[in-house]
Amino acid sequence: MDFKELASIIEVNSHTRNKAGVDKNGQIFSKWMEDLGYQVERHTREHIGDHLYFRSQSVPGQKILLLGHLDTVFPEGTFTDFREDDEWIYGPGVCDMKGGNYVALSALRKIHEQQGELSNIDMLLVSDEETGSDDSKFLTARLAKDYDACLVFEAAGLNNEVVISRKGIATLFVDLKGKAAHAGNCYSDGCNANLAAAHMLIALTELTCLEKGTTVNVGQINGGIGANTISPEARLVIEFRFTCASERERVLGAIDDIVATTFIEGVTATLSGGLQRDVMENTPAQQHLLSTIEDLLGYSVPVEKRGGVSDANTASESGVATLDGWGPFGDGDHTIHERASKKSFELRIKEVTKILSYFNG
């Protein structure tokens, strides 16, 4: 397999905040899709790259959405080179997820060559996944509802597993207001926001339930003026991840109670933030899709659950049967050692071609 074409987009810096670079990546990919007969619907954005929705002809039958993202985590000048050896390709996005997008493109090209016109197979590439899809998640949720199935092209697992479940994630902020006082002369006059934050940190951490896959982490704490002043303010930054809706509701309710308690008289607390991506759960519809795919391929597909999130969470939440991990296997993602397996590329293209041939109207 010749990776020179893929290298042409790997070498374009597509850091989420580099709108020009993300859009250039999108322009190159748009040309490739237009050559296959796709109509490009561009959702323009001022400060981030444009989201791209590629539409094929719609005919009676099941419809499938292919989902990927155009951005990477690497700022300009930090990791830009593409290279390869006998087993691997290296570079920013080779597995997360320009490589995955290229798997989808390669499969569509094969079907176009074999069957001619493409129909009922659409593709959405968003520009802000690496920063949480704060803008694109609304577009993804709206579009995904119109499809019978969704394949997401994040990297495959070590043994080419596809992903059937991802944790949900919420990011929350607690801002505490106390009363400053001289720590030596007027200690009792103060209301210590730092002390309240410390009590809160312990209570929040105790919401963790590893048996159910729920983790609550206070990843950052700030507060106070100096050692000789009772702290008038503090802030906690909280992330929690969960594997099911019942744990989501348990933790959100408990956080509300903890914030209302404040622990220290005279200290008040305000909660902000919220759910970033809901949980991707294994559903009967997803299992049916997986069984259909296994029948098409003629073998069982290995599966796995992941703690990290992706746009598969959003698609799944919309009710469409969703499977993630259809990109190539790679490792070192989000580091300068990112690489992807050449053999995995070949396998994934072969598999996705068979799957999409089934949906092609």
Secondary structure, 3 states (H helix, E strand, C coil): CCCHHHHHHHCCCCECCCHHHHHHHHHHHHHHHHCCCCEEEEECCCCCCCEEEEECECCCCCCEEEEEECCECCCCCCCCCCEECCCEEECCCCCCCHHHHHHHHHHHHHHHHHHCCCECEEEEEECCHHHCCCCHHHHHHHHHCCCCEEEECCCECCCCCEEEEECEEEEEEEEEECECEECCCCHHHCECHHHHHHHHHHHHHCCCEHHHCEEEEEEEEEECCCCCEECCEEEEEEEEEECCHHHHHHHHHHHHHHHHHCCCCCCEEEEEEEEEECCECCCHHHHHHHHHHHHHHCCCCCEEEECCCCHHHHHHHCCCEEEECCCCEEECCCCCCCEEEHHHHHHHHHHHHHHHHHHCC
